[in-house]
Amino acid sequence: MERRICRLLLGLLCTWALAGCRPEEEVLLENTEPEKVQLVVWGAEEDTELMNQIIESFQMEHQGEADFHILYEVQGESQCKDALIGGLEDGADVFTFADDQLNALAAAGALDPIKNIDAIRSRNLSGAVEAASVNDQLYAYPLTTDNGYFLYYNKQYITEEQVKTLDGILEAAAANEKLFIMDWSSAWYVYSFL
């Protein structure tokens, strides 16, 4: 059974901020100064480079539509739900989180339903869209489906047949006075064992 853990990016960096910032009447007024839009984005430390690229790309694509001031803050995805539920008003405007937090975030009112579902479905893997949905309602934009589990082993001690099962690996390790090592401290990694 394969489990995909998706990191999700809400709002693809503030599409909502542009859609409803000003009443229509104000848009028609001549205004030489672009509106200032300040946003805080949360993401994992290991995603800093990726998130900065997304932010830069967003700012280039929407250049001239507003004066964006986007601050990226490191917030671990595993703690995102607790940080938001602890104070929705103090949370980020845009944030990434692991898909196992989706139900709690949606129930707490931290997420708004996504309206352009067909566009999102057409650009993403069905598993990623499902991971971003609750009861067929999309609540987040899929960012990645990149979790993979890797087994590194020394072919000198373990055959291709033995490596197919954990029992085979353990037998080969014992026969060669070697150890099998795995991170048991995280539910993310223990899942691969199951």
N, C-alpha and C positions, 0 to 999 in steps of 0.2 A: 504494500500500500504506500503510495507516494503522497507526501504531504507538502504542499507548497505554502511557504510562508511569505507573504508579499509585504513589502513595505509600500505604503500608499501615500500619495501626495494629494492632500485636499486642495481643491480649487485650482489646480495647476497654476499656482502662484497668482491668486487674486483675480481670476476672471470676474468673480462676483464684485470685486471692488470697482471695476470699470462699468459693470452693467447697471448698478443702481446708485452711483455716487450722487448724481444731481437730478433734480426734477427736469423734465423735458423742456419746460419754459426757460430755465436757466441756460440750457445748452444753446439756445438760440441767441442769447445775449452776446454781444461782442465782449470778449474777455481776452486780454492779451497775455495774462498770466495763467499758465497751466495749474490745475488744481494739485495741491500737495497731497500725496497719498503715502502714509507711513505704515509699514507692515513689519511684523516680526515673524520670522520663519524658524521653526524648530526642526532639527534633524540630527541623526546620529553622527558622532565624531568621524567615523570612517567614511561618511558620505559627504564630508565638507566640500571636497573638490567637485563632486557631481552636483551638489546643490548650488554651489557658486556658479557653475556653468549654466544651470537651469535659470538662475536668477538673472545672470547677464543676458542670456538669450531672450528671456521674457522682457527685460528692459529695452533691448534693441528692437524687438518686434513691436512694442507698444510705445516707442519713442515719440514724444510730442503729444501723446494722449493725456499724460499727467506727469507731474514731477515726483517720481518714485524715490522713496527713501526706504530701502529694504535692509533690515538687520537680520543676519543669520546668527542664531544661537544654537549651541550644541545642547541637545536634550535627548538622552538615550531613549530609543524607541520602547524599551521594556518599561520605562518609568513614565512615558508620555501620558498614559491614561490616568495614572494617579495624580500627576501634576495638574492635568486639566480638570479632573473632577474635584480636586482640592480647591479650585478657584477658576471657574470658566472665564471670568472677566480679566483675570491676570494672565491667561494663557496666550499662546501665539495665535496669530491670525491664520497662519498656514502651518501645517505640521505633518510630519511623517510618523507612522505608527505601524506596529505589527498587526496583521489581520485578526489575530485572536482577541484584540481589544475592541474591535468594531462594534459588537453588540452592546457592550457597556457604554461606549462613547455615544452611540446613537440613542440609547435609552436615557442617558444623562442630558441629552440636548446639546451635546458638543458638536454634532454634525447635522448639517442640513441635507435633505435629499438632493441628488444631482438631477438636473432637468434634461440635459442632452444625452440621454442614455444610449440612443442608437449610434451617435457619433463615437462614444467611448467604446461600445461593443465592437464597432467596426475596426478600431485601431488596436485592440488588445486581445490577448488570449482569453478564451472563455473562462478558464480557471482563475485568471486574475480578476475578471469582472465578477465572478461568483464570490471570490474572497472579499470583494469590496461591497457586497450587497447583503442586505438583511431582508428576508421575505420578498425577494425579487426587486427590492428597491435599492438602487445604487446610492451609496453614501460617500464614496471616496473615489479618487482617481488612481488607478493602478500605476505604480511607479516602476516596480521590478517584480520579477518572479525568479529570483536568483539563488534561492537556497538550494544548495546541493550538498550531499554528503560524500566525503572522500575517504577511502581506505588506502593508507600507504603501507606497503609490506615489502619485505626483502624476498625476492624470488629464490634466493639461495636457501632459504629455510622453509618457505611455504609454496606448495605447488598451486597451479591454476585451479585444480580440482578442490584442494583444501580451502582455498580462499573464498569459495562459494558459500560456505556456512561458517557461523561463529564457532560451532563445535570443531570443525576442521581446522580453523585458525588456532584455537586453544590447544588442540592435540599437537599440531605442528610446533607451537611455541613451547609446550611442555617437553616434547621430544628433543628439542634443540636447546633446552634450558634458557629460553628467551621469554620475554614478557609481552603481554597484550595490554596496551594502554588506551584508555578512552576517558573523555571528560564526562564524569558522572554528576557534576555539580549544576548543570544547566538542563532544564527541561527541553530546550531546543535541540541539544545534542543527544540526550537520552532517547528522544523520539526515533532517531535512526536505528537504535538498538532494537526497538520494537518492530 
